[in-house]
């Protein structure tokens, strides 16, 4: 793959992540959307936990895992 295309795709992805983050933050301020709801919504459109964590400003995918998978019953 052309290096220029990869760089452009990365720039576009970063900008789209920023736009999504702004929309989430705006709705959080209005008490419409929580991180948990946003994470589940982003997962429903096909984003990975790592991508969701990056958008929500979390350190890693394990930070958003509780929102996505809930609690497990360890018996």
C-alpha angles and dihedrals in degrees: 000000000000113000091222092056091050091051092048091048090051091051092049092048091051092050093048090049089053092050092049090048091052091051091050093047091049091053092045090056089055091047090243100115132031127197089255093053092044091050092051091047092050091048090051090059092052106266118145122238089252092054091045092051091051092050093047092047095245125146099239147348090270088065091063098035094093089057092050105038107024124210123327124222108234107197 
